[in-house]
């Protein structure tokens, strides 16, 4: 049995029913979904540190320290993408306008793709 943690940038207050935030660096909170044997076991929420221009490494470090194995984003810049890759955290692209629970289900069903370097944004919301 392997336990994995999936991070999802979320609208406040976080949780499975919250909407996935459009850009990880500007989200209010991260919902951490703990998965075991392909099923959601439990959920926790961590506050996103205040975002400053060029300061996207704060959330990368926070999620690494929180035990994240993967993150589902709608937008991300090249520097944080490289930071997640260096930490061994997989970065997936998830559809807009969906709840945290829905995008995690898509991941568990194998419907999400790893984000490619040509899909990164220049620092604004996607």
PENORPE-V181430 format. One record per residue. N is the residue number from 1. OMEGA is omega as a letter, one per 40 degrees, with the letter a starting at -180 (999 if undefined). BURIAL is 1 if it has 9 or more other C-alpha atoms within 8 Angstrom, else 0. D_FIRST is the distance of its C-alpha to the first C-alpha in whole Angstrom. Layout:
n | omega | burial | d_first
N | OMEGA | BURIAL | D_FIRST
N | OMEGA | BURIAL | D_FIRST
This chain:
n | omega | burial | d_first
1 | i | 0 | 0
2 | i | 0 | 4
3 | i | 0 | 7
4 | i | 1 | 10
5 | i | 1 | 13
6 | i | 1 | 16
7 | i | 1 | 20
8 | i | 1 | 22
9 | a | 1 | 26
10 | i | 1 | 27
11 | i | 1 | 31
12 | e | 0 | 31
13 | a | 0 | 30
14 | a | 1 | 27
15 | a | 1 | 24
16 | a | 1 | 23
17 | i | 0 | 26
18 | i | 1 | 28
19 | i | 1 | 29
20 | i | 1 | 28
21 | a | 1 | 30
22 | a | 1 | 32
23 | a | 1 | 32
24 | a | 1 | 29
25 | a | 0 | 32
26 | a | 0 | 34
27 | i | 1 | 31
28 | a | 1 | 32
29 | i | 1 | 28
30 | i | 1 | 25
31 | i | 1 | 22
32 | a | 1 | 19
33 | a | 1 | 16
34 | a | 1 | 13
35 | i | 1 | 10
36 | a | 1 | 7
37 | i | 0 | 6
38 | a | 0 | 10
39 | i | 0 | 11
40 | a | 1 | 13
41 | i | 0 | 12
42 | a | 0 | 15
43 | i | 1 | 18
44 | a | 0 | 20
45 | i | 1 | 23
46 | i | 0 | 25
47 | i | 0 | 29
48 | i | 1 | 30
49 | i | 0 | 32
50 | a | 0 | 36
51 | i | 0 | 36
52 | a | 0 | 39
53 | a | 0 | 40
54 | a | 0 | 38
55 | a | 0 | 36
56 | i | 1 | 33
57 | i | 1 | 31
58 | i | 0 | 31
59 | i | 1 | 28
60 | i | 1 | 26
61 | i | 0 | 26
62 | a | 0 | 25
63 | i | 1 | 22
64 | i | 1 | 21
65 | i | 0 | 22
66 | i | 0 | 20
67 | a | 0 | 16
68 | i | 1 | 17
69 | a | 1 | 15
70 | i | 1 | 17
71 | i | 1 | 21
72 | a | 1 | 22
73 | i | 1 | 26
74 | i | 1 | 29
75 | a | 1 | 31
76 | i | 1 | 31
77 | a | 1 | 33
78 | a | 1 | 33
79 | i | 0 | 33
80 | i | 1 | 30
81 | i | 1 | 28
82 | i | 0 | 29
83 | i | 1 | 28
84 | i | 1 | 24
85 | i | 1 | 24
86 | i | 0 | 25
87 | a | 0 | 22
88 | i | 0 | 20
89 | i | 1 | 19
90 | a | 1 | 20
91 | a | 1 | 22
92 | i | 1 | 23
93 | i | 1 | 26
94 | a | 1 | 26
95 | i | 0 | 29
96 | i | 0 | 31
97 | a | 0 | 32
98 | i | 1 | 29
99 | i | 1 | 27
100 | a | 1 | 23
101 | a | 1 | 22
102 | a | 1 | 23
103 | i | 1 | 22
104 | i | 1 | 19
105 | i | 0 | 19
106 | i | 1 | 21
107 | a | 1 | 18
108 | i | 1 | 15
109 | i | 0 | 18
110 | a | 0 | 19
111 | a | 0 | 22
112 | i | 1 | 22
113 | i | 0 | 24
114 | a | 0 | 23
115 | a | 1 | 27
116 | a | 0 | 29
117 | i | 0 | 32
118 | i | 0 | 35
119 | a | 0 | 33
120 | a | 1 | 33
121 | a | 1 | 36
122 | i | 0 | 39
123 | i | 0 | 38
124 | i | 0 | 39
125 | i | 0 | 37
126 | 999 | 0 | 36
